Amino acid sequence: MSPFDGLPSEPASDSDDAAYRDGYTRVMREMAWAREHGFVPTERQIVLALTQAMKVYGAARGGKFVGGRRPEWLHGRAEALRTLLRNGVGAASMPDHDNN
């Protein structure tokens, strides 16, 4: 069940869909970059980022842009963070560098 269940649904425009996809893919790109550079966020860090995105999305849902982004961008970002949590990215352990 999504936290967006029960919210009034509005017809999605192409710009809303694009903003959602942009928010989602940006989180995934940032996570890939972070992992390539040896950083894996904790589950707590991902939950905090998700909580913040949901709070801002809730406030901006009326259509106001946030930091130049459409509210659906935050929705996509939140969904990507949920995907990371479901896949256990935050639970992954760092490789042991002492064996090199």
Secondary structure, 3 states (H helix, E strand, C coil): CCCCCCCCCCCCCHHHHHHHHHHHHHHHHHHHHHHHCCCCCCHHHHHHHHHHHHHHHHHHCCCCCECCECHHHHHHHHHHHHHHHHCCHHHCCCCCHHHC
